[in-house]
Structure formats: C-alpha cells, structure tokens
C-alpha cells in the first residue's frame, strides 16, 4: 500500500471497470479464487478461453486481478492486453515468455474477417513460451468454431466466469471499505451496518446465491455518496431504503 499517496474519493467503482493500476488492484475484492484459477491455466496451457454472461466482470478481473498476478509470478514475461477491435491491429511477435490476452473478443467478429487472425494465431501458439487467452461473452462462444480447423484445441481449456457468490459479494462490499479505512486517519474511518450488507446482497441478486457485481458496485457507490454528502460516517440500511 506504500505506492498509494491518497485514498480514492470512494472505495466503490460504480459501473466503471477496474483497470490495471496499483490503486484499482488495492480495491479489487471478491475474485481472488478466479484470479488464481485463470493464472494457473494460463501458466499451464497454451490457449485458454474465458467466457461468461455480459456484465459479469471479465475485463475487471483480467486487469485488476489476472494481469497483476501474472506480473508477480512471471516478472520477466511480456504481458499484452488487446481490447480495441474497431481499427487495424497486429499480434505481437515474441521470443521470450509472453502472455497475450484478447479481451472482449466478441467485438473482433464485428469489425474483422477472422482469416488473417487464423493465419497468425497457430504460428504464435507454436512458440514454446507464448500463452494466449480469449475472453468473450457466453453468447458469442460459438464464434470460435471458425478457429477449430486451424486450432483443434481452441475449446479444450474453457473457464466459465459466473456472477459473484454470496461470500465473494460480501468481500466486494467489505474489502474495499476496510482498505479505504486503512489509508485514512482514524477519525475519518467509515463504518457499515451489517443490515446494509444483507440488504444489498438481497437486492442485487441475479439468482439464488449469485450477485451481479456491477449493480453491487453501483448501489454501494450511491450509498457512499449519499452518506458522505450528509456528513455521515456510517453506511446505513436506512439510506438504501
């Protein structure tokens, strides 16, 4: 935490995705298990496919979780994240250990013919220390069929990212607040009512024991803003109601 000069205005992100930064990594909670699983797969496999429902938080997990962890376990590797598909692009060439993450990959098919990439990827995957990850929405997973003729293992290593379970969602509420309190003077710390935590978990549930991370962040950001504007040092269930 020594790299952080001052805490952010709010410990919660709202609808803004987490980015690859020291500050965002400090406040990213609830996806520790998934981070370790994805990193382990990247290290062990040449090609990994990460998919899940729209809005499940794939980009935040990759940037504030996976990329940061990769730098710890493979400090000499080159790590590249591509997520801009509207313009022209070219895949990097690597001689050393490298990790290439193709995020929001469903958008690639909106702007490009897949044939150039089909010519480039097999050669890239043949390099002994290059690892590639596709991240895309679940409803676009079948678009990878186009790669199967040239890359027969394209579906061999798939990971599905689901919404947060209750324990992870609780960590996404309490973890950022604890981190924020650790960065401010004692008299500026903010408390949270257990009743608020329970109410938020119930209100933003997408299904039994599944909580939508963006809505959770949005609700917590709004409550934080309301309490701070009112001069309150406690996040209260009454404010949610």
Backbone torsions as a table, in degrees:
resi	resn	phi	psi	omega
1	UNK	NA	-3.1	-177.0
2	UNK	-68.5	-18.0	-179.2
3	UNK	-79.1	-11.1	-177.2
4	UNK	-94.3	119.4	-179.3
5	UNK	-78.0	-41.9	-177.7
6	UNK	-145.6	150.8	177.9
7	UNK	-70.6	159.1	175.9
8	UNK	-70.6	169.2	178.1
9	UNK	-60.8	-38.0	179.5
10	UNK	-135.5	144.1	175.1
11	UNK	-77.3	-5.5	-176.3
12	UNK	-112.3	146.7	-170.0
13	UNK	-93.6	-13.5	-172.4
14	UNK	64.4	-137.9	-179.4
15	UNK	-89.8	-3.1	179.5
16	UNK	-73.5	130.9	178.6
17	UNK	-68.6	153.7	172.2
18	UNK	-72.0	145.5	-178.4
19	UNK	-113.3	175.4	177.6
20	UNK	-85.0	82.7	178.9
21	UNK	-146.8	157.7	179.1
22	UNK	-59.1	-42.5	-176.9
23	UNK	-66.9	-46.4	-179.8
24	UNK	-63.7	-39.2	179.1
25	UNK	-62.3	-34.9	179.0
26	UNK	-64.2	-31.1	-174.0
27	UNK	-105.4	11.8	-179.6
28	UNK	-96.1	112.7	-176.8
29	UNK	-131.8	156.0	173.9
30	UNK	100.9	-9.7	-178.1
31	UNK	-122.1	27.3	-177.2
32	UNK	-63.3	-43.4	-179.4
33	UNK	-63.9	-47.4	-179.7
34	UNK	-62.2	-37.8	177.6
35	UNK	-58.2	-47.5	-178.6
36	UNK	-65.6	-38.4	180.0
37	UNK	-65.2	-45.4	-178.6
38	UNK	-66.1	-43.7	179.2
39	UNK	-62.1	-42.8	178.6
40	UNK	-61.1	-40.5	177.9
41	UNK	-66.8	-41.1	178.1
42	UNK	-62.0	-40.8	-179.3
43	UNK	-69.0	-33.2	-173.6
44	UNK	-92.8	-20.2	-171.9
45	UNK	-123.1	153.0	176.0
46	UNK	-75.2	-34.3	-174.9
47	UNK	-138.8	129.2	178.3
48	UNK	-126.5	138.5	175.8
49	UNK	-114.7	118.4	176.2
50	UNK	-107.1	125.1	-178.8
51	UNK	-140.4	162.1	179.2
52	UNK	177.2	174.5	-179.5
53	UNK	-61.5	156.3	175.7
54	UNK	-60.1	135.9	177.2
55	UNK	80.0	11.0	-177.8
56	UNK	-78.3	-14.8	175.9
57	UNK	103.3	29.3	-179.3
58	UNK	-62.2	-45.8	-176.9
59	UNK	-64.2	-42.6	178.0
60	UNK	-62.7	-43.4	179.4
61	UNK	-61.8	-42.9	-178.5
62	UNK	-65.5	-42.7	-173.7
63	UNK	-80.5	-52.5	-174.8
64	UNK	-84.7	-14.4	-179.5
65	UNK	-112.9	-68.1	-170.7
66	UNK	-65.9	-50.4	-177.9
67	UNK	-61.3	-41.4	179.7
68	UNK	-64.5	-40.5	179.6
69	UNK	-69.4	-39.1	177.8
70	UNK	-58.6	-38.5	179.6
71	UNK	-64.7	-27.2	178.9
72	UNK	-77.1	-42.4	-174.6
73	UNK	-88.9	-19.9	178.5
74	UNK	-136.0	68.4	-172.1
75	UNK	-63.9	-22.1	-178.4
76	UNK	-94.8	-2.9	-176.8
77	UNK	-79.8	152.7	172.2
78	UNK	-89.8	127.5	-177.9
79	UNK	-118.4	121.2	-176.8
80	UNK	-124.0	130.2	174.7
81	UNK	-115.4	121.7	175.7
82	UNK	-109.9	128.8	177.9
83	UNK	-145.0	8.7	177.2
84	UNK	-108.4	113.4	-171.7
85	UNK	-115.9	-6.4	-175.5
86	UNK	-71.8	-31.1	-178.1
87	UNK	-101.0	-172.0	177.2
88	UNK	-76.5	148.0	177.7
89	UNK	-152.0	162.9	175.3
90	UNK	-138.3	144.5	178.9
91	UNK	-74.6	140.3	178.6
92	UNK	-70.1	154.2	173.7
93	UNK	-103.1	140.3	-173.1
94	UNK	-130.1	137.9	171.8
95	UNK	-106.4	-24.5	-178.8
96	UNK	-107.7	-173.1	179.2
97	UNK	-62.8	132.7	-176.4
98	UNK	-149.9	147.6	176.5
99	UNK	-124.7	123.0	-179.2
100	UNK	-114.0	117.7	-178.2
101	UNK	-111.5	117.9	179.6
102	UNK	-102.6	95.7	-174.3
103	UNK	-90.8	154.8	-178.6
104	UNK	49.6	44.5	-170.3
105	UNK	-68.4	-17.8	177.2
106	UNK	-61.0	-27.7	-179.6
107	UNK	-72.3	-21.4	177.8
108	UNK	-57.1	-40.6	-176.6
109	UNK	-70.8	-17.0	177.6
110	UNK	-75.9	-27.3	-169.9
111	UNK	-116.1	-14.1	-170.6
112	UNK	-135.9	150.8	164.5
113	UNK	-75.6	131.2	-175.7
114	UNK	-73.2	-9.3	-173.9
115	UNK	-62.9	-42.8	177.7
116	UNK	-59.2	-40.4	178.8
117	UNK	-68.0	-35.2	176.2
118	UNK	-61.3	-30.5	178.1
119	UNK	-78.0	-31.4	-174.5
120	UNK	-86.2	-42.0	-171.7
121	UNK	-63.2	-45.1	-179.5
122	UNK	-55.9	-42.1	179.2
123	UNK	-65.6	-37.9	179.0
124	UNK	-65.1	-41.2	-178.8
125	UNK	-71.0	-17.8	177.4
126	UNK	-76.9	-17.9	177.3
127	UNK	-67.4	133.6	-167.3
128	UNK	-64.8	-25.4	-173.2
129	UNK	-120.9	25.1	178.1
130	UNK	-106.9	133.5	-179.4
131	UNK	-127.7	137.3	-174.7
132	UNK	-124.0	141.1	174.6
133	UNK	-128.0	127.3	168.6
134	UNK	-94.6	132.3	172.4
135	UNK	-123.0	123.7	-176.7
136	UNK	-154.7	165.2	178.7
137	UNK	-67.1	151.2	-178.5
138	UNK	-61.2	-37.0	-177.5
139	UNK	-73.6	-6.4	178.2
140	UNK	-107.8	3.9	-175.0
141	UNK	-58.4	-37.3	-177.6
142	UNK	-64.5	-18.3	178.8
143	UNK	-64.0	-20.5	178.2
144	UNK	-73.4	-6.7	174.4
145	UNK	-54.7	-31.7	-178.6
146	UNK	-62.5	-22.0	-177.4
147	UNK	-91.4	-12.6	-168.9
148	UNK	-66.8	-32.5	-179.9
149	UNK	-64.4	-40.5	-178.5
150	UNK	-88.8	-28.3	-179.3
151	UNK	-127.6	83.4	-174.2
152	UNK	-59.1	-23.4	-177.0
153	UNK	-92.0	14.3	-173.2
154	UNK	-59.2	-32.2	-179.6
155	UNK	-102.2	8.5	-173.0
156	UNK	-73.0	-27.4	-175.5
157	UNK	-129.0	82.6	-176.9
158	UNK	-107.1	139.0	175.6
159	UNK	-125.7	126.6	178.4
160	UNK	-100.4	127.4	177.3
161	UNK	-97.4	120.1	-179.4
162	UNK	-101.9	173.4	173.4
163	UNK	-62.8	163.6	-179.9
164	UNK	-62.2	139.6	167.8
165	UNK	-82.1	177.9	-172.2
166	UNK	-63.9	-40.8	-179.0
167	UNK	-64.6	-41.7	179.6
168	UNK	-68.0	-39.2	179.0
169	UNK	-65.9	-37.9	176.5
170	UNK	-62.6	-40.3	177.3
171	UNK	-64.8	-35.1	179.3
172	UNK	-69.9	-19.7	174.9
173	UNK	-88.3	-50.6	-172.2
174	UNK	-81.9	-34.3	-177.5
175	UNK	-60.1	-51.7	179.1
176	UNK	-61.0	-36.3	179.6
177	UNK	-68.5	-42.4	176.7
178	UNK	-61.1	-41.0	180.0
179	UNK	-65.3	-42.7	178.7
180	UNK	-60.8	-44.1	-179.7
181	UNK	-64.5	-29.0	178.8
182	UNK	-73.1	-16.1	-176.2
183	UNK	-101.7	-7.4	-176.8
184	UNK	-114.6	161.3	175.4
185	UNK	-59.9	155.9	-175.6
186	UNK	-55.2	-40.0	-176.6
187	UNK	-76.5	-2.5	177.8
188	UNK	-107.3	3.4	-176.7
189	UNK	-69.5	152.9	-175.5
190	UNK	-118.6	134.2	177.7
191	UNK	-97.7	167.9	176.6
192	UNK	-139.3	135.6	178.5
193	UNK	-76.0	132.9	175.3
194	UNK	-55.2	-32.0	179.3
195	UNK	-65.1	-32.2	177.3
196	UNK	-68.5	-43.5	179.0
197	UNK	-57.3	-47.1	-179.2
198	UNK	-63.4	-40.4	-178.1
199	UNK	-68.0	-41.2	179.0
200	UNK	-64.7	-43.8	179.6
201	UNK	-60.2	-37.4	179.2
202	UNK	-73.1	-38.3	-173.3
203	UNK	-74.6	-31.1	-175.1
204	UNK	-102.5	10.8	179.8
205	UNK	-66.6	129.2	175.9
206	UNK	-84.5	-25.1	179.5
207	UNK	-163.6	170.2	177.2
208	UNK	-54.1	124.4	179.5
209	UNK	62.5	25.5	175.8
210	UNK	-135.2	120.8	-173.4
211	UNK	-117.4	135.2	-179.3
212	UNK	-81.7	114.4	-175.2
213	UNK	-58.3	-44.5	-179.0
214	UNK	-61.9	-41.2	179.7
215	UNK	-67.5	-38.0	177.0
216	UNK	-59.6	-47.8	179.1
217	UNK	-62.9	-38.9	-179.2
218	UNK	-65.2	-46.6	180.0
219	UNK	-63.4	-45.5	-178.6
220	UNK	-66.4	-37.3	176.9
221	UNK	-62.7	-42.5	-179.0
222	UNK	-65.6	-42.9	178.4
223	UNK	-63.6	-44.1	177.9
224	UNK	-56.8	-47.6	-178.3
225	UNK	-62.1	-41.3	-179.3
226	UNK	-65.1	-45.2	-178.7
227	UNK	-66.0	-42.1	-178.9
228	UNK	-66.6	-39.3	178.6
229	UNK	-63.8	-33.0	179.9
230	UNK	-83.3	-2.4	-178.9
231	UNK	78.4	16.5	-178.1
232	UNK	-84.5	144.9	176.1
233	UNK	-107.6	17.3	178.6
234	UNK	-135.8	132.4	172.1
235	UNK	-84.5	117.1	-166.7
236	UNK	-114.9	149.4	176.6
237	UNK	-65.3	-32.9	179.0
238	UNK	-60.8	-33.9	178.9
239	UNK	-66.2	-38.9	175.7
240	UNK	-62.6	-44.9	-179.9
241	UNK	-65.2	NA	NA
